[in-house]
């Protein structure tokens, strides 16, 4: 008798996840009709792979890899990589007009800069995870966000933040 109840209770979070993910995946791209040439945007995205290191009695969290992507209003981008404490030379990149317009549309149409500044903390027992930071300034409004992987986070991370993360990770993939 307990097994059907357990199955039903286990199905509830799965169904909730499906109801959240399916609309995100099937939604068409954000329209860029509202973006105009007077919109001013700067963006800095950081991604750190953190690992908990134990020294016997004490513990510390350190970054194995740190990546920083900075995008200016004219579409010029600089990608910096630090691996095991050593900085690689910066990579300069120019976003195409379509990429820049799409990014501005994502920020403008979703009201991204109206999100309150937030820090989504990692679980205390998390030992190996990604930590992200994003500072966006759009038409004079600035938002600062910090979050971790969904698996390491104590809180629910809004889908708009993870959508922005996916977009910027895709740009980093093109630059590398």
ZIPE-V682192 format. One record per backbone hydrogen bond with DSSP energy under -1.0 kcal/mol. NH is the residue of the N-H (numbers start at 1). CO is the residue of the C=O. If there is no record, write none. Layout:
NH;CO
NH;CO
This chain:
6;2
7;3
8;4
9;5
10;6
11;7
12;8
15;11
16;12
17;13
18;14
19;15
20;16
21;17
22;18
25;21
26;22
27;23
39;36
42;137
43;71
44;135
45;69
46;133
47;67
48;131
49;65
50;129
51;62
52;127
53;60
55;58
57;55
60;53
62;51
64;49
66;82
67;47
68;80
69;45
70;78
71;43
72;76
75;72
77;93
78;70
79;91
80;68
82;66
83;86
84;64
86;83
88;81
91;79
93;77
95;75
100;96
101;97
102;98
103;99
104;100
105;101
106;102
107;103
108;104
109;105
112;107
114;111
115;112
118;144
120;146
123;152
126;123
129;50
131;48
132;147
133;46
134;145
135;44
136;143
137;42
138;141
139;40
141;138
143;136
145;134
146;118
147;132
149;130
153;149
154;121
161;158
162;158
163;159
164;160
165;161
166;162
167;163
168;164
169;165
170;166
171;167
172;168
173;169
174;170
175;171
176;172
